[in-house]
């Protein structure tokens, strides 16, 4: 298959708004594209996937995954975010870099191997709601795929190998006091009750430090207390953003926090786990043999919801994600396809 086919597909996808939870039209296009190649396509909600021609349930299975939803365009755009303009070797448009370039590069890779005899199975999937970590995205699709041995997750990494990725916990904390009149010596100020816990979040250092991701990072990001100036507040609510390195599970981190603070602590979710794949894994070794470097990523992707080893790599640059006049170089896509194929060729072809 010629690369211009998938670049044309990406241009078509850019012209169709696909904000998270509103990806049905881009799912239609991806589904039709695969069917046009004579491939049996599966769909659940706005998640689309296909298996290689000679899929054998007795073989290990590799998942090639990226997402087709986008964030909303910000107000700084000077170009139409839905016009898919090519200028000076760049393809402009919302979702071109995050993660359209990776999506169509993985699709081209899947089509390259689709009808070849392989020692492993391949599944290509284009998933929804990645930008909001929604429950109707990859989390809803994975139970339908069967056993997955490992995944390549397409995100803009300049084709470098993100072998580790931080997880996320958002904590809602409540410190309690007792209301009273501010003019008299009465009440227990909940703000003062919260202050030692906030200081703990500021100063505590988790002992396990990742060589790739560094420390677990905790940041108090919002706070609310009180209703008027002359009443001592009886509650103080604050939010903590916790980025978890691969040395801990989210459950372990929450347990440590709960044992060290006096306030009530409730995690909004423990779903978004840190992830890691060994440098000795065959897919990582294949990438390093091609001169690619390994690193740890602080940003989330669909791999946070994958209970199996996964590698994040793809064309484009994370620094361009969510910016005005988002773009990807066409050469990045072409090079990305070649690198994906060369990496997987070492694993798929006996």
C-alpha positions in Angstrom: 0.0 0.0 0.0 1.3 3.5 -0.9 1.7 5.9 2.0 -0.4 8.6 0.2 -3.4 6.4 0.8 -3.2 6.8 4.6 -2.2 10.4 4.3 -5.3 11.0 2.3 -7.2 9.1 5.0 -5.7 11.4 7.7 -6.7 14.5 5.7 -10.3 13.1 5.5 -10.3 12.4 9.3 -9.1 16.0 10.1 -12.1 17.5 8.2 -14.5 15.6 10.4 -14.9 16.9 14.0 -14.2 14.1 16.4 -14.2 15.6 19.9 -14.2 13.0 22.6 -17.6 11.3 22.8 -18.4 12.6 19.3 -16.2 10.3 17.2 -19.0 8.4 15.4 -18.3 9.9 12.0 -14.5 9.3 12.1 -15.2 5.7 13.3 -17.5 5.4 10.2 -14.6 6.5 7.9 -12.0 4.2 9.4 -14.5 1.3 9.3 -15.3 2.0 5.6 -11.6 2.3 4.8 -10.8 -1.1 6.2 -13.8 -2.7 4.6 -12.7 -1.2 1.3 -9.5 -3.2 1.6 -11.6 -6.4 2.0 -10.9 -6.7 5.7 -13.4 -7.9 8.2 -14.1 -5.1 10.7 -15.4 -5.1 14.2 -16.9 -2.2 16.0 -18.1 -1.5 19.5 -19.4 2.0 20.2 -16.9 4.3 18.4 -14.0 1.8 18.7 -13.0 0.0 15.5 -10.7 -3.0 15.2 -9.5 -5.7 12.7 -7.5 -8.8 12.9 -4.8 -10.1 10.4 -6.0 -12.4 7.7 -4.5 -15.6 9.2 -5.4 -14.9 12.8 -4.8 -18.0 15.0 -6.0 -18.0 18.6 -3.2 -20.3 19.5 -0.5 -17.7 18.7 0.5 -14.7 20.8 -1.3 -11.5 19.8 0.1 -8.0 19.4 -2.2 -5.0 19.5 -1.5 -1.8 17.4 -3.6 0.9 19.0 -4.1 4.6 18.6 -7.0 7.0 19.0 -9.2 9.0 16.6 -10.7 11.5 19.1 -9.4 15.0 19.7 -9.6 17.8 22.2 -11.6 20.9 21.2 -9.6 23.4 19.1 -8.3 26.3 21.1 -9.0 29.9 20.2 -5.5 30.6 19.0 -5.9 28.9 15.6 -5.1 31.0 12.6 -5.9 28.2 10.2 -9.2 26.3 10.0 -8.6 23.3 12.4 -10.8 21.1 10.1 -9.3 22.0 6.7 -6.3 19.6 6.5 -4.0 22.0 4.8 -0.6 20.9 3.4 2.1 23.6 3.3 5.9 23.2 3.2 5.8 19.5 3.9 3.5 20.0 6.9 -0.1 18.7 7.3 -2.1 21.1 9.5 -5.3 20.4 11.3 -6.8 19.3 14.6 -5.6 15.8 15.5 -2.9 15.7 12.8 -0.2 15.3 15.4 -2.2 13.9 18.3 -2.7 11.2 17.3 -3.7 11.1 13.6 -0.2 10.6 12.3 0.4 7.7 14.6 -3.0 6.3 13.9 -2.6 6.1 10.1 1.1 4.9 10.4 0.0 2.0 12.5 -2.9 1.3 10.1 -0.4 1.3 7.2 1.8 -1.1 9.2 -1.1 -3.4 9.9 -2.0 -3.5 6.2 1.6 -4.2 5.3 1.5 -7.4 7.4 -2.2 -8.2 7.0 -2.0 -11.1 4.6 1.5 -12.4 5.4 2.2 -15.6 7.4 3.2 -14.4 10.8 4.5 -16.0 14.0 2.2 -13.6 16.0 -1.2 -12.3 15.5 -1.9 -8.6 14.8 -4.9 -6.5 15.8 -5.2 -2.9 14.7 -7.6 -0.7 16.7 -8.7 2.9 16.5 -10.2 3.9 19.8 -12.4 6.6 21.2 -12.4 8.9 24.3 -8.6 8.7 24.8 -8.3 12.5 25.4 -10.7 12.2 28.4 -9.8 8.7 29.5 -13.4 7.8 29.0 -15.1 4.5 29.9 -16.4 4.0 26.3 -13.0 4.0 24.8 -10.3 1.2 24.9 -11.6 0.1 28.3 -14.9 -0.9 26.7 -13.2 -2.6 23.7 -10.4 -4.7 25.4 -12.7 -7.4 26.8 -13.8 -8.2 23.3 -10.4 -8.8 21.9 -9.2 -11.9 23.8 -5.8 -12.3 25.2 -3.3 -9.6 24.3 0.4 -10.3 24.9 1.7 -6.7 24.3 0.7 -3.5 22.6 2.3 -0.7 20.6 0.4 2.5 21.4 0.6 5.2 18.8 1.3 8.7 20.2 3.6 11.5 19.1 7.0 10.6 20.6 9.3 11.5 17.6 9.3 7.6 17.3 11.4 7.3 20.4 10.4 4.5 22.8 8.4 5.5 25.9 8.9 2.3 27.9 7.4 3.8 31.1 4.5 6.1 31.7 3.2 7.8 34.8 -0.2 6.9 36.2 -2.7 9.4 37.6 -4.7 9.6 40.8 -6.9 12.7 41.5 -7.7 13.0 45.2 -10.6 14.9 46.8 -9.6 15.7 50.4 -11.7 17.1 53.1 -10.4 18.5 56.5 -13.0 18.9 59.2 -13.4 21.5 61.9 -16.3 23.2 63.8 -18.0 26.4 62.7 -18.1 29.4 65.0 -18.1 33.2 65.0 -14.8 34.6 63.8 -15.0 37.4 66.4 -15.0 35.1 69.4 -12.7 32.3 70.5 -14.9 29.5 69.3 -15.0 26.9 66.6 -12.2 24.8 65.0 -10.9 26.3 61.7 -11.0 23.6 59.0 -8.4 25.5 57.0 -5.9 25.3 59.8 -6.8 21.6 60.1 -6.0 21.2 56.4 -2.6 23.0 56.6 -0.5 20.2 58.1 -1.9 17.8 55.5 -1.2 20.2 52.6 2.3 20.6 54.0 2.7 16.8 54.0 1.7 16.6 50.4 4.2 19.4 49.6 7.2 17.8 51.4 6.7 14.0 51.4 9.0 12.0 49.1 8.1 8.4 48.2 11.2 6.3 48.7 11.1 4.4 45.4 12.4 6.6 42.6 12.3 5.5 39.0 15.3 6.0 36.8 13.0 6.8 33.9 10.2 8.8 35.6 11.7 10.1 38.8 9.7 10.6 41.9 6.0 10.2 42.5 4.8 13.8 42.1 2.0 15.3 44.2 0.5 18.7 43.6 -2.3 20.5 45.5 -4.2 22.1 42.6 -7.5 23.4 44.0 -8.9 24.5 47.4 -12.3 25.7 48.7 -13.4 26.6 52.2 -15.8 29.0 54.0 -18.9 30.9 53.0 -18.4 34.4 54.5 -15.7 36.4 56.3 -17.0 36.2 59.9 -17.7 32.4 60.1 -15.0 30.0 61.0 -15.3 27.2 58.3 -16.1 23.7 59.4 -14.8 22.1 56.2 -11.9 22.7 53.9 -11.9 20.8 50.6 -8.8 20.5 48.4 -7.7 18.5 45.4 -4.4 16.7 44.9 -3.0 15.6 41.5 -0.8 12.6 42.0 1.5 11.3 39.2 2.6 7.8 40.0 5.9 6.2 38.7 6.1 2.6 37.7 7.6 1.5 41.0 4.1 1.7 42.6 0.6 0.8 41.8 -2.1 3.4 42.3 -3.5 1.4 45.2 -0.1 1.3 47.0 0.2 5.1 46.7 -3.3 5.7 48.0 -2.7 3.5 51.0 0.5 5.4 51.9 -1.2 8.7 51.6 -4.2 7.6 53.7 -1.9 6.5 56.5 -0.1 9.8 56.7 -2.8 12.5 56.6 -5.7 13.2 58.9 -8.2 14.5 56.3 -10.7 12.3 54.5 -9.2 11.2 51.2 -11.2 9.8 48.3 -9.7 8.9 44.9 -11.9 9.7 42.0 -10.5 6.7 40.2 -7.6 4.2 40.4 -8.0 3.1 36.7 -5.2 5.1 35.2 -2.2 3.0 36.3 1.5 3.6 35.6 2.9 1.3 33.0 6.3 -0.2 32.1 7.8 -2.6 29.6 11.2 -4.1 30.1 14.2 -2.9 28.0 14.8 -6.6 27.3 11.4 -7.0 25.7 11.7 -8.1 22.0 9.8 -5.0 20.7 12.0 -2.6 22.7 15.2 -4.4 21.6 14.0 -4.3 18.0 13.6 -0.5 18.3 16.9 0.0 20.0 18.6 -2.0 17.2 17.2 0.6 14.8 18.8 3.4 16.8 15.8 4.5 18.8 16.1 5.7 22.4 14.1 4.7 25.5 12.6 7.2 27.9 9.9 7.7 30.5 6.8 9.7 29.6 5.0 11.9 32.1 1.8 12.1 30.0 -1.1 9.7 29.9 -2.2 7.6 27.0 -4.5 4.6 26.5 -1.7 2.3 27.8 -2.8 3.4 31.3 -5.8 1.2 30.8 -3.9 -1.8 29.4 -3.3 -4.7 31.9 -0.4 -6.1 29.7 3.0 -4.8 28.6 2.8 -1.8 26.2 5.2 0.5 24.4 4.3 4.1 23.4 5.9 5.3 20.2 4.8 7.2 17.2 5.5 10.0 14.6 5.0 13.6 15.6 6.0 15.6 18.7 4.2 15.7 22.0 5.1 19.4 22.2 2.7 20.1 19.3 -0.3 18.3 20.9 -3.2 20.5 21.7 -1.5 23.7 20.3 -3.0 26.2 17.9 -2.3 25.3 14.2 -1.4 21.7 15.2 0.6 20.0 12.4 2.7 17.0 11.6 5.4 16.7 9.0 4.5 14.3 6.1 8.0 12.9 6.3 7.4 12.0 10.0 4.5 9.8 8.9 6.5 8.2 6.2 9.5 7.5 8.5 7.1 6.3 11.2 5.6 3.7 8.9 9.1 2.4 8.0 10.2 2.3 11.6 7.1 0.5 12.8 7.4 -2.1 10.0 11.1 -2.6 10.6 10.6 -3.0 14.3 7.7 -5.5 13.9 9.4 -7.4 11.1 12.0 -8.7 13.6 9.1 -10.2 15.7 6.4 -11.2 13.2 8.4 -12.8 10.4 10.1 -16.1 11.2 
